[in-house]
Amino acid sequence: MPKPDELIVEIVGRVEAGQSNQMSLTVVTNGAVITGRLAPESVWRQRVSEVLTGSARLGEFSAVFDAPARRDGPPTHLHFHVARILQGTVGIPETGGMYRVAIEDVSAWTVGDFSYSDH
């Protein structure tokens, strides 16, 4: 989206303002379909930092995510948690992951998350 969709920017703004992680969203970005719940950037950063801190090989990178989130201007990214990339009938990773997507790269979106089935 050369000019980000006003509605998605408003949704992300409300997630940030309310510090809520209950908004489910599905987006198409660069051909990938990502579905999950949005999180405030600060919560997303904290969780990524925790995961990295717990890793023997990647712990040194946790400090990158400890920096405070930028607060000037409208939101520029979606911060997904418990999210999956949908590939056919499979969601990757099965347990859900942490994804950051630039709003300007979203070509389509819908409220809610898609479930998938191997049936």
N, C-alpha and C positions, 0 to 999 in steps of 0.2 A: 504494500500500500504506500504509494508515494506520500500521500497525506493520510495519516492514520485515521481510521474510523472513529468518529466522535463517541459512539456508543461504547466501544471497547475501552477507550481511554477513560470514560466515565465509570465503567465497571471497575477497572483497575484502581482508579482513584478512590472509589468507595471501599474496596478491599483494603487499601493502604490506610485510609482514614479510620475505618472501623476495626483494624487489626483482626479481620475475620479470615478464616481459612475454609469457609463452607461453600464458596461459590464454585460450582463445577462449570467447566468450559471445555469445548473441543475446538481445536483450530487446525487449519491447513497452512503449513508453512514450508515453502520450497519442496512441495510434493509430499511431505510427511504429514500424517494425521496424528496429532497429540491430544490426548484426552486426560483430564484430571481435575484437581482442585487448585484454585489460585491461592497463593499465600502472600502476605505482605513481604516486601523485599527483606526487611530486617529479620523476620522469622525464617525465611528461606536461607539467608546467609548464615544464620546461627546453626541451622540444621546441617548445612553443607560443612561448616566448620567442625561440628561435632563428629560427623562421619570421617572427615579427614584426620582429625586428631586421634581417632581410634585406630588409624592405619599405621603400621610400622613403616611402610614405604612412603606414604604420602602426608604424614603428619606435619612436615615443614610447610606445606601449602595452606594449612588451616588459617594462618594469620592473614592471608589475602582476603578471606571472607569475614574476618573480625572487624574490618574497617566499616564505619557507619555508612549507610546508604545515602546517596545524594538526594537532596530534598528540593532542589530548585526546578521549577517548571513542571509540566505535566509528566505523567509516567511514560517511560520509553520501552519498558520490557514487561513481559508476563513472567511471573515466577510460579511455576507449577510444582506441587508436591503430590505424592501418591499418584503419579502420572505414568501413562504408558504411551509408547509409540505403537499405533495400530498397524499391523502388517498382516493382511488377509484376515484370518480368524484368530490371530495370536496377538497378545499385548506384550510388549517388551519394555522393561523387564516385568516378569510375572508379578513381582511384589510391589511394583510402582517405583518411580524414580523422581529425581529432582531435575527439572528442566528450566532453562531461562531462554525465552524467545523474544526477539525484538518485535515490538508491535508493528513496525513498518514492514516486516517480512510476512505478516499474516495476510493471506489472500482470501480466506473464508473462515467463518467461525459460527458456532451455535452455542447457546446456553445449554448446559447439561453435559454429562459425560456419556460416552458410548460404552456399552459393555460388549463383550465378545464371547463367543462360545465355540467349543470344539465339537459340538453335536452336529 
